[in-house]
Amino acid sequence: MTENMVKKTNTFRKLIALMMAVMLVAVIVSGCGEKKSDGDTKDNVTQGEESFVGEDFTQEDAREYNVAVLKGPTGIGFVKAWDDSEKLETFNVYNCTAYGAADEITAGIVKGDIDIAAVPCNLASVLYNKTGGKIKIAAINTLGVLYIVSDADDINSVEDLKGKTIYTTGQGTTPEYTLNYILKENSLTPGEDVKIEYKSEASEVAALMSESDDAIAMLPQPYVTTVLQKNENIKIVLDMTKEWDKVSDEKLVTGVVIVRDEVIEENEKAFEQFLTDYENSVKFAEDNVDETAKLADSHDIIKEEVAKQAIPYCNICFIKGDEMKSTVKAYLGVLYEANPQSVGGEVPDDNLFYIGK
């Protein structure tokens, strides 16, 4: 073998060795990047780089959360993230349960069985006071969902309710306080200028509206949609969220996202990722009503045929940070003035709020 051939052979061997070394490094790096099921997470895949809170969010940061939502508007915003988690398309793992009543969630939060929950705003305040400040509100997920419906043609403003009777539900709870606040701010005295008849269930009011003529009711979504579907003469005459905005500097709040303090303290990065997933899920709901309606049905939140029409009127949102804080504080202040027990005896201090990063 000539000297030139030896040189070529040695060069070729060096190239082969270099290629094998590169392949070995690639295998090692790939193996290190795989997700391992260790009880905290499972082999989920990502939704894209834009869904992550930062480049330093690693496998060790991901967590498994027990998430509770309510059937109805406050549960709609998270259904896409819920569905994505079941399909192994989220980094964190979300074990979700839909409950029929907020009271069912309370015990789970207190015991620590539920990590994160979507609940009525005033319940968050009650739980904060009940647990000695061990939960936080991290976001507003639903604004107002109340509407005045009727087949009457002479109701175009709150003042037009004078001398009339309103059928509604929620006596001693937030619907009553919301209605009374709006009436009073429009110089109407509840029970005198406007007669209010309370029923035990929203379904009872909905049934009454479906069968009656000239009746007026205040109902939440999705019951409003149910009534409109059953009686073509009934229509929305007043949007109580808009009426609230006319007399208040802050928004009307229905639902919020709460989290136990221990969850944040254990791994704030993972919780921030949850909030990112939630926000993306809300955006999906706003832009894809029909698909969200299907998901809401499949997860037993709202029936698809009702959800398709109701979702645009449910004021689903994702508001966090200082705007969330000021909005919730103002709303809780209104509830406190109506009935201190509706917020757990007192309006919580600023420790109620998780402002985040």
N, C-alpha and C positions, 0 to 999 in steps of 0.2 A: 504493500500500500504506500503510495507516495505521500510526501509531507503535506501536499495540498489537499489530498483526499482525507487524511487524518484530521486536518483542521475543519474540513466540512462536516465530517462525522461528529466531531466534538461539539461543533456549533449546533448541529441537529439535536444531539442529546440534551444540550442545555435548553433548547427551545421546548422539547418534550417535558423536561423536568419543570420548567417554568409554567407550562400549561397545566400540568397536573397539580402544581401548588396552588394556582389560581382557582381551579375547580374545587380543591379541598377547602379553601377559604370560603368559597361560595356556599358549599354544603353546610359548613359550620355556622355561618351567618344565618342561613335559612333556618337551620335547626333552632338557633337561639331565638328567632323571631316567632316561632310557633307558639300558639296559646296552649296552656295546659289546664286541665280541669282539676282544681285543687280545693273545691268546696266553696270558694269565693266567686269563681267565674266558671264559664264553660267555653267551649270552642266556638265562640261567636266570631263573625267576620265584620270588618268595618264597613261603614256607609260611605266612606270617602273622607279625604283629609279635611274637608271643610266642616265636618261634623265633630271634630275633636277640639278640645279646649286649648291644646298646645302641643308642640312637638315633643315635649318631655313627658307626655302622658303615656305610660308604659303598661305592660301586662300586669305588673305588680300593683298598679293603681286601680285597676278595674275591680268592681265589687258586684255582689249579688244583693238586690234590694227587694223587699216585700212592699209592693205598692198597692194602695187602696184607692179606688175611685167610686164615685156615686153614679148610679144609673140616671141618665138625664144629661142636661147641658154641661154640667161640671166634669163629666166623664169623657166627653167627646174629644177634647183636645189631645189626649194622650193615646188614643186608640192606634194611631199609626206607629208610634214607638213601641207600644205593647205588641202589635202584630210583628213588627220588625224583630223584636227580641225573641218571639216564638220561632221565627224563621232563622234565628242565629245571625242576624244582621246588625246587631248592636254590640258594642264592646262590653258595657256593663250587662248584667242579667236582670231583667225585670219580671218578677213573679207577681202578676197583677190579679186582683180580685175586684169585681164590681158588686157593690152593696146597694140594697134597696133603701136603706135609711142611714142617716148620718150617725145615729146613736150606736149603730153596729160597729162603726169605725173607732169610736171613742175608747172602748175597752181595749182594743188592739194597740192603740197608741200608748195608752197608760201602761199596759203590760210590757210593751216593747216588742210585740209580735208584728206590728206594722211599722215600717221605717219611714215611709213617705206616703202622704195622702192628699187627695183633692177633696176639700170640704167646704161647707158654707163659711163665709168670712167670720161671722160672729162666733161660730163653733171654735175657730182657731183661737179667738180671744178667751173663750171659756176654758179651753184645754190648757192654754198658757197659765191661767190663774190656778187651775186645778192641779197642774203638775209642778207648780212652783217655778215656772219659767223654763221648763225643760224642752220646749218645742219652739220652732221659729217659723214665720211666714217667709217663703222664699220668692213667691211670685203671685200675681193675680192671674187667674186662668179664665174667668168668666165675669163679664160686667152684667148689666141688667137683663133680665129675661121676662119681666112682667109687662102685660099688655091689657088694655081695656078693649073688650070686644062687644059688639052689639049689632043688631040689624037696623038700629035707629039711624036716621039721616041728619039729626040735629045736634050731634056731638062732635064738635071740632076743636074744643079746648077744654081744659080742666074746669073752667067757670061754667061750662055747659052742663056739668054734672049736678049743679044745684037743683034741689028739689027731686032728685032721682034716687033710685035704690040700686046699689051695687052688690052683686053676689060674689063672694070670694072665699078663700080659705086662709089658713095660717093665723088665726086669732091668737094673740099673745106671742107672735113670732115676727120675723123680719118683714113678711108681706104686709102685715098690719101697720108696722111702724113706717114702712116706705109709703104706703097709701096715705096714712095720716099726715106725714111730713109734707107730701106734695099738696094735699088738700089745704093744710094750714098756710103754706107758703103762697097759696092762691086765694087767701082770705076766706076759706070755707071751713066750717066747723064740722068735723066728723060726728055723725050721730044726730046732728041738728040740720045743717044745710044739706047734708048728704046722708041718707040712710044706708047702713052697711049690714048685710046679712051674711054671717059666716057659716060655712059648711065644714064638715069634718075632713073631707077629702076633695082634692082638685078634680078627681074623676066624677064626683057627685055634682060639682058645679058644671063640668063639661056636659054631663048628661042633661042637666037642666037647660042649658043653653041650646042644646041640639033639638029640644022639644018645644021651647017657648018662643013666643013672639014678643018683641019690644023689651026683652030682658037685657040687662047690662051686667057684665062680669069682668072681674080682674083675674087673669089666669097667667101662669108661667108657661113658657115653652117646655115640652112639646105639646101640652094640653091645648094651647091655642090652635096649633095646626090640626089637631084631632077634631076640634069643634068646627073649624072652617071646612074640613073635608066632609063632615057629616051634614052640614047645613050651609048651602051655597048662599043664603041670604045674610049670614053672619060675616062680619068683616072687622078688621082691626081699626078702631077709631082713635085710640091714643097709645102711643109708645111711651111707657112710663120712664124708660131710660132717658129719652129726650126731654120729657117733662121735668125730670130730676135735674138735668143739665141746665134747664132754664132758671132754676131757683137755687142752684148750688154751684160753688166754684170747683167742687171735686166730683168725681165720677161715682155712679151707683155701682156697688160691688156685690156680686153674688158669690163667686167661688174663689178660693185661694189654694195654693200648694203649701203644705206644711211638712216639716221634717223634724225628727227628734234630734236634739243637740248632739247626742252620742254619734249619730251617723255622720255629721259634719266633722266632728272631732276625730273620728276614726280614719277618715280619708276625704279631705276636702276636694281633692282633684276629681275623684270619682263622682262626688256629688255635683260638682260643676259640670261634669260630662252629662249627668242626668238632666240638668237644666238645659244644656245645649240640645240634647235629644228631645226634650219636651218642647222647646221653642221650635225646632224643626218640624215636630209633629203638628203643632198648631198652624204653622205656615202651610203645611200640606193640607190640613183641613180647610183652610181659607181658600186655597187654590183648586182643590179637588173635592167638591161637595159630594158628587155621586159616589166616588170611591170611598170617601170617609163614611157615607151613609151605610155602605155595605159592611165596612169594618165595624161600625157602631152596632149593627144588627148581629154580626157574627160573634161579637163579644158581649152581647146581651145588655147594651147600653140603651138603645132606642131602635125600634123597628125601622127597617130601611125605607119603607114607603112614607113614613112620617118624618124620618130624619132628613130626607132629601129636601123637603119643604121647610123644615124647622131650623136647620143649621144656619142659614143666612140671618135668622132672627135671634140666634142664641148669644150673640156678642162674645164669641169665643176669642180669647186674646192671650197674650203672654207679656205681662208688664212686671219688671223687676227693678231693683235698685231704689234710688231716691223717689222716683215717681210712684212706685208701688207703696213705699212707706208713707208718703204724704196723703195719698189717696185713701189707703186703709185707715189711717189715723182719723181723718175727717169723717169717714163713714161710721167708724166705731163711736165717734163722738155723738153723732146723730142718734145712734141706737141707745147709747148710754142715757141721753136726755129723755128718750121715750121710756126706757126701762133698764136700769142698771144691771139687772140680772141677765139681760139678753147678751151681755158681754162678759158675764162671770163676776159681776159686782164692781168692777172698775176697768177703765181703759188701761191696757198694759203700757209699760214704758218702752223705750226704743229697743230694748233687748229682745222684743218680740220679733224683730226683723233681721233677716239675713240679707245683707246688701250684696255680698259676693265680691268677685273680682272685676 
